[in-house]
Amino acid sequence: MYYDGWGDDARLTLENAIDAALHGAAVANYVAVEGFSCVGSQVAAATVRDLVGGEAFELRAGHFVNATGPWLDDVRRMDEPGAASSVRRTKGVHLVISETQLPVRNSIVLGDDAARIVFVMPRDGWVTIGTTDTDFDGDRVRLTADDAEIDYLLDVVNVAMPAASLSIDDVAYSFAGLRALPIGDHGRAPSRVPREEIAIESASGLLSIAGGKLTTHREIAQKIVDDIMGRVGRPSGQCPTLETPLPGARGFVAGMRHGDGVLAGDVADLLAGRYGSRASMVAAIIVERPELAERIVAGCPAIRAEVVHAIRAEMATSVSDFLVRRTSMVWRDPLTAIASAPEVARLMGVELGWNDERIASELSNFFAAHALRDTVAGRQAIATNSIEGADARNAPR
């Protein structure tokens, strides 16, 4: 037995963006880089496009850092068209299965015939199984788990625990992601490629950074920022992120409730677990609109005020933003995500002024991009939303 840490990678990423904004950074969500322009030989501006409103604008800066993961080389070639590839993209897939089908009590580490490890992790009624590690050169926008990957993970579990007898029909949801690894030796298996970061500077001064691991993201960022501070002639000093907690951890004491007397104890605990000390911001919305204290649907691990909070304080603009990237509900409780989607769309419509057509479009986009499998427990919820029989293989992260 060994002990490891548990975290929410999407919320950790979001907390970094929130903290940047609190320190004066201009943070733009859903904005795509389309090209660079130089003054002399040095990059001086980026042309970017607002993918929500459609407008293009110029972003000027003294220094640019390209930290776009699997898209690193695409952005590098906007600045330097002939740039050689620097990253090796590998794909990781996870499956989500009800604990009724796989009743494990603790997280388990399993191995396959090639000594690769696969984790089996139970939490809140669902079990996550993963991950794979295979080279990838396909569509990065519509990333899905394919048949072979799903079968591989199920086989690893079934060999170790034959009584489970898992099949594709037991998979409620699957999701996939991409890693950006050093390109190195392609003869080496993906799981054996080092996870160290890649740092490249182009002739124009564009800095590109990729690789590393979730647990090294802060240290890598410190190296890049310290380097830029030296370029602009300013001392880097002690990096504040080394000791300063992220926003939700400031003033937070384990076990404390941030309900300000307006929330039931279980809801206050739920919010404190997701937002830490920033849970008081959700409570303030409930003071303004008491009807938002209710859970989105019965048994849902989120309340209605969180939808409004996600829009006002966490840059959410779509149903998928909330159910996938702000609460991770789509893979932590897939059937509840299905049942909650219509009410999430309605609440977002009220807050953002959507008409009925936009609300319907948001729901359609969510179900198309994050289809969940029909199971006995969720058949009614799926049928209600007209996606009965949807296949987990079409469910990207």
N, C-alpha and C positions, 0 to 999 in steps of 0.2 A: 504493500500500500504506500502511495506517496501523495503529497498534497500539492495542489496547483491553484492558481488564481482564476477567478471567473470575472468576466467583464462584458460590457455591451460596446462592441467596436463602433457601431454607428453613432451612439451617444457620445463616446469619447471623441470621435472626429468632430461632432457638432459642438462639444464643449470647447474644443480648441478654436473653432470659428467664432463662437460667442465671446470667448476671452479676447480674441484679437479685436473684435468690434468694441468691446468695453475699453480697450486700450487705444482706441482711436483709428483702427484700421477701417478702410472701406471694404466691406465684404459683399460680393455680388454672387447670388445663387442663380443657377441656370444661365450662365453666360459662357459662350464658346469663343475660343481664340481662332481667328481666321488668317492672321499673318502678322509680320513685324516690319517696321521701317527703321532705318538707321540715319544717324547724323554722322557724316563721315563714315568711319568703319565700325562705329559702335551702335548697338541696338538702343533705340531711344523711345519707341512707342510700339504698342500692340493694337491691332484692329480686332475688336471683339464684338460679338452680337448677342443681344438679349434674346434668348430663345422663347421667352414668354411674350414679350411685346413685339419682337421682330426688328427693333432698331439696332443699327450698328453705331459704334462710337469708338473713339481712340482713347487708349489708356497710356499715359506717359509716366515714365519713371527713370531714375538714374540707373537702376539695376533690375534685372528680371531673373526670376528663378522659375524653372520649369519642373514642377513636381507632379507630373501627370500619370505616373504609374505605367500601365500597359500602353498608354498613348505617348510615352516619352519621346520615342523616335519620330512620331508623326509631327510633334511640335518642333523638335529639333530641325526637321527638314523644311519647315516653314522659314526658318532662319538660314539654314545651310542645306540646300537641296541635295547635295551629294553625300551627306553624312552617312557613315556606315552604321549598321544596326548595333545597338549597345545593350539591349535587353532581350532576354529569353522569356517568352510568355508561357507560363504553365497554368493549368486549370485545376481548380479544386471544387469538388461537389459535395454537398451534404444532403441527407434525407431526414425527414421528420416523420416519426411514427408514434401513434398513441401508445401510452404506457400499458394499456390493456392488451396490446399485441406483443409488447416486449417489456414485461414487468421487472426491470432492473432497479435496484435500490441505490446503487452508487455508480459514479462514472467508472468506466472500464476501458482499459487499453488492450486492443487486440492486435495480432500480427498476421500478415499474409505470408505466402510461401517465399516471397522475396524479402522478408524482414521489414516491410513497410508497416507502419502502425496506423490503426484506425481507432478513433475514439467513439465510445458509446456513452452519451451524456444525458441523464434524465433531469427534467426540470418542469415543475408545474403541470404534470399530467402528460407531457410529451417527451419523446426521446429523440435527440439529434445524433445522427451517425455520420461520421466523416473523418478525414477527407481523402480525396484522390489527389494525385499529382502527376499530370500528363502534359506533354507539350501541346501548345494550342496555336493555330494560325487561321482561325475562322472569324466569324462575325462577332465583334466585341460588343455590339449594341444589344443584340438578341442572344444573350448567353444562356444556355440551358443545359440541364443534365441529360445526356443521351442514354440509350438503352444499355450499352455496355457498362457505363459508369454506375448506373443504378444497380444492374445485376452484380457487378463486382462488389459493391458495398454490402448488398444483401447476402452474397455468398460468404464473405468474411465473417459476418455475424452468424450465419447458419452453420458454418463449419465449427465455430467455437461453441455455439449454443444450439445444437440440433433441435431441441424441443421448441425453439422459437418458430421454426418453419416459416420464415417470412417470405412473402411474395410481393410483386408490384402492387397488388390490391391492398396491401397494408400501408403503402406510402401515402401519407396525406399531403405532403409538399416536398419539393426538392428545390435547391437553389445552388447557384454556381458563381464562382468569382475567379479573377485572374491575378496571378502574382507576376511581378516584374523582377526577374533574377539576372545576375551577371551573365552575359552571353557565353563566355568561357568555352569549355569543351563540350560540344554537343554529344560526344560519345558517353558522357556521364549521365546516369539516370536523373530525371528531374528532382527526385527526393534527395539526391546526394549533392546537388548544387548548393554552394554556400549562400547564405542569406545576407551577406554583407551588402552595404549600400554601394551604388555606382554614382560617381560624381564626374561630370564632364563640363568643360568650358569651351564654348565655340570661339572662333576668331572675333566675333562681334561682341563678346562678353556675356552672352546668354549662359547662365549656369543651369545645368540639368542634373537632377538628383532623383534616384529611384532605388528600389530594393530595401534592404533592412527588414525589420520585423515590427509588429505593433509595439512591442516592449522597448524598442530603441528609437521610436519616432521623435521623442523629445531631444535625445542626445544628438541625433542627426540634424535636427533643426537648429540646435545650438551651434554646431560646427558651421553650418551655412551662414547663419546670421553673424557669427564672430568673424567669418571671412569677409563678409560684406562691410562690416564695421571697419575693418582694417583698410578696405579699398576706399572708403569715404573719409579716412583719416580720423576716425573717432575710436576711443578706447572701448573695448568690448566689456570690460569689467566683469563682475559676477553675474552670471545669467540668472534673471529672476525666476524663470520657470523651473529651476532646479529645486527650489523650496516652496514656491508659491502654489497653493492648491488651485485647481481649476474652479470655475465659478460656483458650481453646485456643491463643492466641498468646502467653500469658505464659510466658516462659522457653523459647520455641521458637526453634530455630535451623534455618534452611532446610537440608534434606538430612539432618537428624539422625533417628535411629531411636529409637523409644520402645518397644522390645520387651522390655527388662529381661532379655534373654538367654533368654526363653521362647518367642520367635516366630521363624519363618523370616524372612529378610531381606525377601522380597517382601511378606509379610503385615505386617511392621513398617512398611514404607514405605506400604502401603495405609492403615493406621491413622493414621500420622502425617499423611498427606494429608487425612484426614477429620476428625481430632480434634486435631491439633497436639500440644501438650504433654499434653493430657488422654488421649492414647492409653495412657498408663501405667495409667489406670483400667481399660481393657479388658484389659491385660496382667495386672493383679491378679486379674481374674475367672478368667483361664486358670490362674493358679497355684492357685486354689481348685478349679477344675474343668478339668483338662487336656484333656478330650475336646472342649471348646468351642473349641479352637484351629483346628479344621477349618473349611474353607469350607462355607457353608450347603448348596450343591450344587457339583458339579465346575465349575470355571471362574467361580464366582460372585465378584463384587467385594466380598464381605462375608463375615465369619466368624461362627460361631455365638455367640461371646461378645458380639458387638455387639448381638444381640437382648436379652440379659440386661442389658447396659449401658444400652440405650435405655429399659428399664423402670425400672432402679434410679436412673439419673442424668439421664434426659432426658424423663421424663414420658410415655413411650409407653404406650398402653393398648389398641391394636388392631393387627392385621396391617397395615392401611393406614398407620398411624402410622410403622411401621418401613420399609415398602417404598416409600412415597410421600414422607413428610415427614422422615425421619431419614437415609435413604440416597439418595433420589431414583432408586432403582433402576428404578422402574416406567417412567421415560422415558429413563433413560440406558442401560438394558439390558433392554428390555421382555420378551424371551423368558426371560431368566434370572429376572426377577421372577415370572413365571408358575411356573417350575419350583421356585422357592424358597419360594413361599407356604405349601405344606403343612408344611414343616419349620419355618418361622417360626412358624406357628400352634401346632405341637407344643411348641416351645421356650417360647413365651409361656404356653402352658397349664401347663407344668411350673412356671414361675416365679410365675404368678398363681393357680394352683390351679383352672384351668378344667376342667370335665368334657368328655366327648366331644361332647355336644350344643353346648356353647359353642364348642369348637374348630371344629366343622362350620359353625356360624353365622358365625364370624369369616371363614372361607374363603369362604362364600357371599356375605357382604357385600363382601368384597374384590373378588371376580370380577364381582359385579353392578355395583359402582361404578367399577371400573377395567378394563373389558373391553379385551382386546387382539386385534388382527386375527390371523386364521389366515394364516401364510406357510409357504412350503415348509420353511424352516429351523425354524420353531417348531410345525409341525403336531402332532408327537407330544406336545410339552409341553402344548399346548392341549387335545388330546384326552384326555390323562391327567387333566386337571382338569375335564372335561365342559363346556368352553365353546368347542368347535370352531366356527369360523366367526363368533365374536363380532366386532362391528363397532367400529372405532376411534371412530366418531362418538358412541358411548356412553361415552366415557372422559374424565370431567372431571378437572381438576387436583386 
